[in-house]
Amino acid sequence: MSMPNHLLNVEEDIPRLVSHPEETPYAILSHRWGNDEVLYEDIVGGFIQVSCSKQVGYDKIIGACGQAKRDGHTHIWIDSCCIDQRSSTALSEDINSMYRYNATMCYAYLAGLPNNPFDAHFGPSFANHEWFERGWTLQELIAPKEVKFFTDLDLGGNRDTKRWYYLGRKTEMCDSLSRTTGIDPSILSHERHVRQASVAKRMSWAAKRKTRKIEDRAYCMMGLFDVNMPMLYGEGEKAFIRLQEEIMKDSSDESLFAWRNGNAHPNDHVGLLATSPAMFADSGQIVGYYDWEPRVPFYKTNFGLQITLHIRLVEKNLYLATLNCTRPQGSGGFAALYLKKLDNRSGTGDQQYARVQSGKILGLNNANERGNTTTIYVRQTVGLPGALPIFPEHIVQLRLGPNPALKYKLHGTMGIVSKNPLALNNWSWVPRGLNSAFRVILEKNKLSAVAVFARPDGSKFTVLLGSSSDIGQVAAEVIDGCEENRTFGDWAQIFQPQALGSLVDLGNDLVRIDIELRIVHGYKYYLVNIHVEEPPTMVDDMIDMFNETSLRVTLDVLPPEISGMIPDTRKVTAATGRKDRLAGFKRVFKH
């Protein structure tokens, strides 16, 4: 049994507040707060101040204590005077534990019912009482195994002649209470555990209930979902978002996303989480599918809510996403939502979405019509001003060209020119008037720059630079030759980026491109080095083979006076230029 920090002892003639009581059975009072309540600070030395006896709330406390004493209880918990609401710590602790407090006898006090309350719980005055409209009384109805309902019966027309009048108990009224609240009779009678109701169904029970503070719409439901979270008054509707995020940590029930917002414009971009329990008003018949098929956990990320769903293309950028739960009418099939693919700006590839047409939940009968299983990110907030980007511009810039000894020349460049080139040394190989810095488009496989190189014999090869298939990376494509009539748009259409660092054999030469990343003044630079080598000849192959043979080993073990007469082939193979390599190789065999 979970014990509150404070209880009222009802054994004496005057109720007395006790702190940190020992474990003992106790009753609780569930009531609608008024404007004249007796509060924790009105109790001095454990007793309610005499001046409070004129308050309307005082009669309610005395009546509840008297009923508890008649029922054999020694203590009772009343939230108005047993919680020090001046202390945020005490308030948070009690509210986070309140559902467990409610697991004892509960007295539900419905003030102001008609003077002839006989059979009142079957009439409209009972069903329409404000006690059934408040958020906090929801868990006070569900959690206790038994709830006794009372009203105040006026026997003489004044305050002193009002007495508590017993209306009935929950276990005898489950059907009528179910019609009033929408809560299943089997849940009210504890024949089924509350967790056996889908998330959407539990949300629907609170859809029409009200609280004084907007945050309490979330806090009053923590017990129904067995979650705990800090109470942050002032956060507004974010409290309900946090509640759903806590639910996700312990539940794979996708009915959490089966809600409708009838006030939303069809083109509004929203997330998968509702901003109010009122959006679940039509979700009371939704049943979650469990063990239907293997599940992938869904959870919050900085890209949005990551979730794996069946999605099917409806039209350009508009998809139908199927949930593992029934449609709202409870007629079977699958509930489905509309999602719109967003322009990528955060490194998630093209898998970032938002919900649209949130006033609708569609239905699919055939599981084969659900589309492919896809892992996506769904943004909760879309269209709000974002944080300033860390890198306002990504720039690909030519840094080093081919070895000058090979006499290759940069013939021309074109592309999406950047106005923020990085000042570099050894830049003289770029002819005056040619651009060398280009903006990178932050999408997959988008061309940024074209660089054409001329060989000594006048032939050319082309280097294409741009974004790779992995967002945030730069890649290149090397093509032998150059069609002078091609525009940048023509090159962009054929751009097929390839991995960096490998040699590309063009027949007459080998081209290798690598990139050095630098960040300067908040700009991200991809500095491009272009290496050109002559392809290996038969002589190169023979020298390599010579180095790998036993002859090379034999030469290595000769006495120094003999081996010193023979040129070192390792120096020969390191020589630059084809003529030097061939001459060195001839000298080896001459000796």
C-alpha positions as CSV (number, residue, x, y, z in Angstrom):
1,M,0.0,0.0,0.0
2,S,1.4,3.4,-0.9
3,M,1.1,5.9,1.9
4,P,0.6,9.7,1.5
5,N,2.8,12.1,3.4
6,H,-0.2,13.4,5.4
7,L,-3.5,11.9,6.5
8,L,-6.3,13.1,8.7
9,N,-6.9,11.0,11.8
10,V,-10.7,10.6,12.3
11,E,-10.6,8.6,15.6
12,E,-11.0,11.8,17.7
13,D,-13.9,14.2,17.8
14,I,-11.9,16.8,15.9
15,P,-9.9,15.5,12.8
16,R,-6.1,15.8,13.3
17,L,-3.5,16.0,10.6
18,V,-0.7,13.5,11.0
19,S,2.6,13.5,9.0
20,H,4.3,10.4,7.6
21,P,1.8,8.0,9.1
22,E,2.5,4.3,9.6
23,E,1.0,1.9,7.1
24,T,-2.7,1.6,7.7
25,P,-5.9,1.3,5.7
26,Y,-7.4,4.7,4.9
27,A,-10.2,6.2,2.8
28,I,-9.9,9.1,0.4
29,L,-12.3,11.8,-0.7
30,S,-12.9,12.6,-4.4
31,H,-14.6,15.9,-4.8
32,R,-15.0,19.0,-7.0
33,W,-13.0,21.8,-5.6
34,G,-14.8,25.0,-4.8
35,N,-13.7,28.6,-4.0
36,D,-13.9,28.1,-0.3
37,E,-11.8,25.1,0.5
38,V,-9.8,24.4,3.7
39,L,-6.2,24.1,2.7
40,Y,-3.1,22.6,4.2
41,E,-1.9,26.0,5.5
42,D,-5.2,26.4,7.4
43,I,-4.2,23.6,9.7
44,V,-2.1,24.7,12.7
45,G,-0.7,22.3,15.2
46,G,-2.4,19.5,13.4
47,F,-5.9,20.9,13.8
48,I,-8.1,23.0,11.5
49,Q,-8.3,26.6,12.7
50,V,-11.6,27.6,14.3
51,S,-12.0,30.4,11.8
52,C,-12.2,27.9,9.0
53,S,-15.4,26.4,10.4
54,K,-17.5,29.0,8.5
55,Q,-16.1,27.9,5.1
56,V,-18.1,25.6,2.9
57,G,-15.2,23.3,2.4
58,Y,-15.1,22.7,6.2
59,D,-18.5,21.0,6.1
60,K,-17.2,18.7,3.3
61,I,-14.2,17.7,5.4
62,I,-16.2,17.0,8.6
63,G,-18.8,15.0,6.6
64,A,-16.0,12.9,4.9
65,C,-14.3,12.3,8.2
66,G,-17.5,11.3,9.9
67,Q,-18.3,8.8,7.1
68,A,-14.9,7.3,7.3
69,K,-15.2,6.8,11.0
70,R,-18.6,5.2,10.6
71,D,-17.1,2.8,8.0
72,G,-14.4,1.7,10.5
73,H,-11.5,3.7,9.0
74,T,-9.0,5.5,11.2
75,H,-7.7,7.8,8.6
76,I,-8.7,9.7,5.4
77,W,-6.8,11.5,2.7
78,I,-8.3,14.7,1.3
79,D,-6.2,16.4,-1.4
80,S,-7.2,20.0,-0.5
81,C,-5.8,19.9,3.1
82,C,-3.4,16.9,2.9
83,I,-1.1,18.3,0.2
84,D,1.1,21.4,0.8
85,Q,0.6,23.0,-2.5
86,R,3.0,25.7,-1.6
87,S,5.8,23.2,-2.0
88,S,6.4,22.1,-5.6
89,T,8.3,19.0,-4.4
90,A,5.4,17.9,-2.2
91,L,2.9,18.6,-4.9
92,S,4.8,16.7,-7.5
93,E,5.4,13.7,-5.2
94,D,1.8,13.4,-4.2
95,I,0.4,13.8,-7.7
96,N,2.9,11.3,-9.1
97,S,1.7,8.8,-6.5
98,M,-2.0,9.7,-6.4
99,Y,-3.2,6.8,-8.5
100,R,-1.7,4.4,-6.0
101,Y,-3.3,6.3,-3.1
102,N,-6.6,5.7,-4.8
103,A,-6.4,1.9,-4.5
104,T,-8.4,2.0,-1.2
105,M,-12.0,3.0,-0.4
106,C,-13.0,6.2,-2.1
107,Y,-15.9,8.6,-1.2
108,A,-17.1,10.5,-4.3
109,Y,-18.9,13.6,-3.1
110,L,-21.3,15.1,-5.7
111,A,-22.6,18.3,-4.1
112,G,-25.9,19.9,-5.0
113,L,-28.0,17.0,-6.4
114,P,-31.8,17.4,-6.2
115,N,-33.5,17.1,-2.8
116,N,-35.1,13.7,-3.7
117,P,-31.9,11.9,-4.7
118,F,-33.6,8.4,-4.6
119,D,-32.5,6.6,-7.8
120,A,-30.5,9.8,-8.6
121,H,-27.7,7.8,-10.2
122,F,-30.2,6.7,-12.9
123,G,-31.3,10.2,-13.8
124,P,-29.8,13.1,-15.8
125,S,-28.8,15.2,-12.8
126,F,-26.4,12.5,-11.7
127,A,-25.0,11.8,-15.1
128,N,-24.5,15.5,-15.8
129,H,-22.9,16.4,-12.5
130,E,-19.7,18.3,-12.9
131,W,-17.8,15.6,-11.0
132,F,-17.9,13.5,-14.2
133,E,-16.5,16.5,-16.2
134,R,-13.3,17.0,-14.2
135,G,-9.9,15.6,-15.1
136,W,-8.7,14.5,-11.7
137,T,-11.8,12.6,-10.8
138,L,-11.2,10.1,-13.7
139,Q,-8.5,8.2,-11.9
140,E,-10.4,8.5,-8.7
141,L,-13.2,6.6,-10.3
142,I,-11.1,3.9,-12.0
143,A,-8.3,3.1,-9.5
144,P,-10.2,2.2,-6.3
145,K,-11.8,-1.2,-6.1
146,E,-14.8,0.5,-4.6
147,V,-16.3,4.0,-4.7
148,K,-19.2,5.1,-2.6
149,F,-21.2,8.1,-4.0
150,F,-22.7,10.7,-1.7
151,T,-24.5,14.0,-2.0
152,D,-25.7,16.5,0.5
153,L,-29.3,16.2,1.4
154,D,-30.9,19.4,2.6
155,L,-33.4,18.5,5.4
156,G,-34.2,22.0,6.6
157,G,-33.2,24.6,4.1
158,N,-30.0,25.8,5.8
159,R,-26.4,24.8,6.1
160,D,-26.7,23.3,9.5
161,T,-29.4,20.8,8.4
162,K,-27.5,19.4,5.4
163,R,-26.4,15.8,5.7
164,W,-24.5,13.4,3.6
165,Y,-26.7,11.1,1.7
166,Y,-25.6,7.8,0.3
167,L,-26.4,7.2,-3.4
168,G,-24.8,3.9,-4.2
169,R,-21.5,2.2,-4.9
170,K,-19.4,1.7,-8.0
171,T,-19.6,-2.1,-8.2
172,E,-23.5,-1.9,-8.2
173,M,-23.6,0.9,-10.8
174,C,-21.0,-0.1,-13.4
175,D,-23.4,-0.2,-16.4
176,S,-24.9,3.3,-15.7
177,L,-21.4,4.7,-14.9
178,S,-20.1,3.2,-18.2
179,R,-22.9,5.0,-20.1
180,T,-22.0,8.3,-18.5
181,T,-18.2,8.0,-18.8
182,G,-17.5,5.7,-21.7
183,I,-15.3,3.5,-19.5
184,D,-15.9,-0.2,-20.0
185,P,-17.8,-1.8,-17.2
186,S,-15.2,-4.5,-16.9
187,I,-12.6,-1.8,-16.2
188,L,-14.7,-0.2,-13.6
189,S,-15.3,-3.5,-11.8
190,H,-11.6,-4.4,-12.0
191,E,-12.5,-7.6,-14.0
192,R,-9.9,-6.3,-16.5
193,H,-6.8,-4.3,-15.8
194,V,-6.8,-0.8,-17.1
195,R,-3.7,-1.5,-19.2
196,Q,-5.8,-4.0,-21.2
197,A,-7.5,-1.0,-22.7
198,S,-5.7,0.5,-25.7
199,V,-3.9,3.8,-25.3
200,A,-6.4,5.5,-27.6
201,K,-9.3,4.2,-25.5
202,R,-7.9,5.4,-22.3
203,M,-7.2,8.8,-23.8
204,S,-10.8,9.0,-25.0
205,W,-12.0,8.7,-21.4
206,A,-10.4,12.1,-20.7
207,A,-11.3,13.7,-24.0
208,K,-14.3,15.7,-22.7
209,R,-13.0,16.4,-19.2
210,K,-11.7,19.7,-18.0
211,T,-9.0,21.0,-15.6
212,R,-8.3,24.4,-14.3
213,K,-4.8,24.4,-15.6
214,I,-3.9,23.2,-19.1
215,E,-1.0,21.2,-17.8
216,D,-3.3,19.2,-15.5
217,R,-4.9,17.6,-18.6
218,A,-1.7,15.5,-18.8
219,Y,-0.8,15.3,-15.1
220,C,-4.2,13.8,-14.2
221,M,-3.6,10.9,-16.6
222,M,-0.2,9.8,-15.4
223,G,-1.7,7.1,-13.2
224,L,-3.8,5.6,-16.0
225,F,-0.6,4.9,-18.0
226,D,1.6,4.2,-15.0
227,V,4.2,6.9,-15.9
228,N,5.9,9.5,-13.8
229,M,7.2,12.8,-14.9
230,P,8.2,16.2,-13.4
231,M,5.4,18.7,-13.2
232,L,6.2,22.0,-14.9
233,Y,3.4,24.4,-14.6
234,G,3.7,27.0,-17.4
235,E,4.7,24.6,-20.1
236,G,1.2,24.6,-21.6
237,E,0.3,21.8,-24.1
238,K,3.9,20.6,-24.0
239,A,2.8,18.7,-20.9
240,F,0.5,16.5,-22.9
241,I,3.3,15.9,-25.5
242,R,5.6,14.8,-22.7
243,L,3.0,12.4,-21.3
244,Q,2.8,10.7,-24.7
245,E,6.6,10.5,-25.0
246,E,6.7,8.8,-21.6
247,I,4.0,6.4,-22.7
248,M,6.1,5.5,-25.8
249,K,8.9,4.4,-23.5
250,D,6.8,1.6,-22.1
251,S,4.3,0.8,-24.8
252,S,4.4,-0.3,-28.5
253,D,0.6,0.5,-28.9
254,E,0.4,2.5,-32.1
255,S,-3.2,3.6,-31.2
256,L,-1.4,6.4,-29.5
257,F,-1.3,8.0,-32.9
258,A,-4.9,7.3,-33.8
259,W,-6.5,10.7,-33.1
260,R,-8.3,13.4,-35.1
261,N,-8.2,17.2,-35.0
262,G,-11.4,18.4,-36.6
263,N,-10.3,22.1,-36.3
264,A,-7.1,21.6,-38.3
265,H,-6.7,22.9,-41.9
266,P,-6.0,20.0,-44.3
267,N,-2.6,21.5,-45.2
268,D,-1.4,22.0,-41.7
269,H,1.8,20.1,-41.0
270,V,1.7,18.4,-37.6
271,G,3.3,15.5,-35.8
272,L,2.1,12.1,-34.7
273,L,1.5,13.2,-31.1
274,A,-1.8,15.0,-30.2
275,T,-1.7,18.3,-28.4
276,S,-4.9,17.6,-26.3
277,P,-6.8,14.6,-25.1
278,A,-9.8,16.1,-26.8
279,M,-8.4,14.9,-30.1
280,F,-9.1,11.3,-28.9
281,A,-12.9,11.9,-28.5
282,D,-13.7,9.5,-31.4
283,S,-11.0,6.9,-30.5
284,G,-12.9,4.9,-27.8
285,Q,-13.4,1.9,-30.0
286,I,-9.8,1.6,-31.3
287,V,-8.0,-1.7,-30.4
288,G,-4.3,-2.0,-30.8
289,Y,-3.0,-5.1,-32.7
290,Y,-0.4,-6.9,-30.6
291,D,1.9,-9.7,-31.9
292,W,0.5,-9.0,-35.4
293,E,4.0,-9.0,-36.8
294,P,7.5,-8.1,-35.6
295,R,7.7,-4.6,-34.2
296,V,10.5,-2.1,-34.4
297,P,10.6,0.3,-31.4
298,F,9.5,3.9,-32.0
299,Y,11.0,6.7,-30.1
300,K,11.8,10.4,-30.1
301,T,15.0,11.7,-31.9
302,N,16.3,15.1,-32.8
303,F,15.2,14.4,-36.3
304,G,11.6,13.7,-35.2
305,L,9.8,10.6,-34.0
306,Q,11.5,7.6,-35.5
307,I,9.0,4.9,-36.4
308,T,8.7,2.0,-38.8
309,L,5.4,1.9,-40.6
310,H,3.8,0.5,-43.8
311,I,3.6,3.4,-46.1
312,R,2.2,3.7,-49.7
313,L,2.5,6.5,-52.2
314,V,-0.8,8.2,-52.9
315,E,0.4,11.1,-55.1
316,K,3.6,13.2,-55.2
317,N,5.1,13.5,-51.7
318,L,1.8,12.3,-50.1
319,Y,1.7,8.9,-48.5
320,L,-0.7,6.7,-46.6
321,A,0.8,5.3,-43.4
322,T,-0.9,2.3,-41.7
323,L,-1.0,1.8,-38.0
324,N,-1.1,-1.5,-36.1
325,C,-4.6,-0.8,-34.7
326,T,-8.2,-0.8,-35.8
327,R,-10.0,2.1,-37.4
328,P,-11.9,4.4,-35.0
329,Q,-15.3,2.7,-35.7
330,G,-13.8,-0.6,-34.3
331,S,-15.0,-2.5,-37.3
332,G,-11.6,-4.2,-37.9
333,G,-9.1,-3.4,-40.7
334,F,-6.3,-1.0,-40.1
335,A,-6.3,2.7,-39.2
336,A,-4.3,4.9,-41.6
337,L,-3.0,8.4,-41.7
338,Y,-1.8,10.8,-44.4
339,L,1.9,11.8,-44.2
340,K,3.7,14.3,-46.4
341,K,7.4,14.0,-47.3
342,L,9.4,17.1,-46.3
343,D,12.3,18.6,-48.0
344,N,15.4,17.3,-46.4
345,R,17.4,19.8,-44.4
346,S,18.7,17.8,-41.4
347,G,20.7,14.9,-42.7
348,T,17.9,12.3,-42.6
349,G,18.0,11.6,-46.3
350,D,14.5,11.8,-47.8
351,Q,12.7,10.1,-44.9
352,Q,11.4,13.0,-43.0
353,Y,7.6,13.5,-42.9
354,A,4.8,15.4,-41.2
355,R,1.2,14.5,-40.8
356,V,-1.4,16.3,-42.9
357,Q,-5.2,16.2,-43.1
358,S,-5.2,15.4,-39.4
359,G,-8.9,15.6,-39.3
360,K,-9.1,12.2,-41.0
361,I,-8.3,8.6,-40.0
362,L,-8.8,6.3,-42.9
363,G,-9.3,2.6,-42.9
364,L,-7.7,-0.3,-44.9
365,N,-9.2,-3.8,-44.9
366,N,-6.5,-5.6,-46.8
367,A,-3.1,-6.0,-45.2
368,N,-1.5,-6.4,-48.6
369,E,-2.6,-2.8,-49.5
370,R,-0.5,-1.2,-46.8
371,G,2.7,-0.7,-48.8
372,N,6.3,-1.3,-47.9
373,T,7.7,-1.2,-44.4
374,T,9.8,1.9,-44.1
375,T,11.6,3.6,-41.2
376,I,10.8,7.3,-41.2
377,Y,11.1,10.4,-39.1
378,V,8.0,12.4,-38.3
379,R,8.5,16.0,-37.2
380,Q,6.3,17.1,-34.2
381,T,6.7,20.8,-35.1
382,V,7.0,22.0,-38.7
383,G,7.2,25.5,-40.1
384,L,8.6,27.1,-37.0
385,P,11.8,29.2,-37.3
386,G,14.7,26.9,-36.7
387,A,18.0,27.5,-35.1
388,L,20.6,29.2,-37.1
389,P,22.5,26.6,-39.1
390,I,26.0,25.7,-37.8
391,F,27.3,25.8,-41.3
392,P,25.5,28.5,-43.4
393,E,27.3,27.2,-46.5
394,H,29.0,24.0,-47.6
395,I,31.7,24.8,-50.2
396,V,33.7,22.5,-52.5
397,Q,36.9,24.1,-53.6
398,L,39.8,23.1,-55.8
399,R,43.0,23.0,-53.8
400,L,45.7,21.0,-55.5
401,G,46.0,20.1,-59.2
402,P,48.0,17.5,-61.1
403,N,51.8,17.5,-60.7
404,P,53.2,20.4,-62.7
405,A,55.9,18.2,-64.2
406,L,53.2,16.3,-66.1
407,K,52.1,19.6,-67.7
408,Y,48.4,19.1,-67.3
409,K,46.4,22.3,-67.3
410,L,43.0,23.4,-65.8
411,H,41.1,24.2,-69.0
412,G,37.8,25.5,-67.5
413,T,35.2,25.3,-64.7
414,M,31.6,26.0,-64.2
415,G,29.0,25.4,-61.4
416,I,27.1,27.0,-58.5
417,V,29.7,29.6,-57.6
418,S,30.3,30.4,-54.0
419,K,31.2,34.0,-53.0
420,N,33.2,32.8,-50.0
421,P,36.3,31.0,-51.3
422,L,39.0,30.1,-48.9
423,A,42.4,31.8,-49.4
424,L,44.9,29.0,-50.2
425,N,48.6,28.7,-50.9
426,N,49.8,27.0,-54.1
427,W,46.8,28.3,-56.0
428,S,48.7,29.5,-59.0
429,W,47.7,26.5,-61.1
430,V,44.2,27.8,-61.4
431,P,44.2,30.3,-64.3
432,R,43.0,33.8,-63.6
433,G,39.3,34.2,-64.3
434,L,38.3,30.6,-63.5
435,N,36.1,30.0,-60.5
436,S,37.4,27.4,-58.0
437,A,34.9,27.5,-55.1
438,F,31.3,26.2,-55.5
439,R,28.3,25.7,-53.2
440,V,27.2,22.2,-52.3
441,I,23.5,21.5,-52.6
442,L,22.4,19.6,-49.4
443,E,20.5,16.9,-51.2
444,K,21.6,13.6,-52.5
445,N,23.5,13.3,-55.8
446,K,23.4,17.0,-56.7
447,L,26.1,18.4,-59.0
448,S,28.1,21.4,-57.7
449,A,31.0,21.9,-60.1
450,V,32.5,20.8,-63.4
451,A,36.3,21.0,-63.9
452,V,37.9,20.2,-67.3
453,F,41.6,19.4,-67.6
454,A,43.7,19.4,-70.7
455,R,46.6,16.9,-71.3
456,P,49.9,17.8,-73.0
457,D,48.6,16.2,-76.2
458,G,45.5,18.4,-76.2
459,S,43.0,15.7,-75.1
460,K,40.8,16.4,-72.1
461,F,39.2,14.7,-69.1
462,T,36.4,16.0,-66.9
463,V,35.9,16.0,-63.1
464,L,32.4,16.3,-61.7
465,L,32.0,17.3,-58.0
466,G,28.9,17.3,-55.9
467,S,27.0,15.7,-53.0
468,S,27.1,12.0,-52.6
469,S,24.3,9.5,-51.9
470,D,25.0,10.1,-48.2
471,I,23.8,13.5,-47.2
472,G,26.7,15.6,-45.8
473,Q,29.3,14.0,-47.9
474,V,31.0,15.1,-51.2
475,A,31.8,12.7,-54.0
476,A,33.2,13.0,-57.6
477,E,33.0,11.4,-61.0
478,V,35.8,11.3,-63.5
479,I,35.0,11.1,-67.2
480,D,37.5,10.8,-70.1
481,G,37.0,13.5,-72.7
482,C,34.8,16.6,-72.6
483,E,31.9,17.7,-74.7
484,E,32.3,21.4,-75.1
485,N,28.6,22.0,-75.9
486,R,27.3,20.5,-72.7
487,T,25.7,22.9,-70.2
488,F,25.9,22.6,-66.5
489,G,22.3,21.2,-66.5
490,D,23.4,18.5,-69.0
491,W,26.2,17.5,-66.7
492,A,23.9,17.5,-63.7
493,Q,21.6,15.0,-65.4
494,I,24.4,12.4,-65.9
495,F,26.2,13.0,-62.6
496,Q,26.9,9.6,-60.9
497,P,29.1,10.2,-57.9
498,Q,31.7,7.6,-57.0
499,A,33.7,6.9,-53.9
500,L,36.8,9.1,-53.3
501,G,40.3,7.9,-53.0
502,S,40.4,5.1,-55.7
503,L,42.3,5.4,-58.9
504,V,40.2,5.9,-62.1
505,D,41.9,4.4,-65.1
506,L,41.3,6.6,-68.2
507,G,43.8,4.6,-70.4
508,N,46.4,7.4,-70.8
509,D,46.4,8.3,-67.1
510,L,45.2,7.3,-63.7
511,V,43.2,10.0,-61.8
512,R,42.6,9.9,-58.1
513,I,40.6,12.5,-56.1
514,D,40.7,13.0,-52.4
515,I,39.2,15.7,-50.2
516,E,40.4,17.5,-47.1
517,L,37.6,18.9,-44.8
518,R,38.1,22.3,-43.1
519,I,35.8,24.5,-41.1
520,V,36.7,28.2,-41.2
521,H,34.5,31.0,-39.8
522,G,31.5,28.7,-39.7
523,Y,31.8,27.6,-43.3
524,K,32.4,24.0,-44.2
525,Y,35.0,23.6,-47.0
526,Y,35.7,20.4,-48.9
527,L,39.1,21.0,-50.4
528,V,39.7,18.9,-53.5
529,N,43.1,17.4,-54.4
530,I,43.3,16.0,-58.0
531,H,46.2,13.5,-58.5
532,V,47.2,12.3,-62.0
533,E,49.6,9.4,-62.5
534,E,50.9,7.6,-65.6
535,P,49.6,4.1,-65.9
536,P,52.1,1.3,-65.1
537,T,54.2,-0.1,-68.0
538,M,55.8,-3.5,-68.6
539,V,59.0,-2.1,-67.1
540,D,57.1,-1.2,-63.9
541,D,55.6,-4.7,-63.7
542,M,59.1,-6.3,-64.2
543,I,60.6,-4.1,-61.5
544,D,57.8,-5.0,-59.1
545,M,58.2,-8.6,-59.9
546,F,62.0,-8.3,-59.4
547,N,61.5,-6.9,-55.9
548,E,59.3,-9.9,-55.0
549,T,61.7,-12.6,-56.3
550,S,64.4,-14.6,-54.5
551,L,67.0,-12.6,-56.6
552,R,66.1,-9.5,-54.6
553,V,66.6,-11.5,-51.4
554,T,69.9,-12.8,-52.7
555,L,71.2,-9.3,-53.4
556,D,70.2,-8.2,-50.0
557,V,72.4,-10.8,-48.3
558,L,75.5,-10.3,-50.4
559,P,78.6,-8.9,-48.7
560,P,78.6,-5.1,-48.6
561,E,81.7,-4.8,-50.9
562,I,79.7,-6.7,-53.6
563,S,76.2,-5.5,-53.1
564,G,77.5,-1.9,-53.1
565,M,78.4,-2.3,-56.7
566,I,74.7,-3.0,-57.7
567,P,72.2,-0.2,-57.9
568,D,69.4,-0.4,-55.4
569,T,66.2,-1.3,-57.2
570,R,64.1,0.2,-54.5
571,K,65.6,3.6,-55.4
572,V,64.9,2.8,-59.0
573,T,61.3,2.0,-58.5
574,A,60.9,5.2,-56.5
575,A,62.2,7.3,-59.4
576,T,59.7,9.6,-61.1
577,G,59.3,9.5,-64.8
578,R,59.2,6.6,-67.1
579,K,62.6,7.2,-68.7
580,D,64.4,7.2,-65.3
581,R,62.8,4.0,-64.3
582,L,63.7,2.2,-67.5
583,A,67.4,3.5,-67.4
584,G,67.7,2.4,-63.8
585,F,66.4,-1.1,-64.6
586,K,68.9,-1.5,-67.5
587,R,71.8,-0.6,-65.1
588,V,70.7,-3.3,-62.7
589,F,70.9,-6.0,-65.3
590,K,74.1,-4.7,-66.8
591,H,75.9,-5.3,-63.5
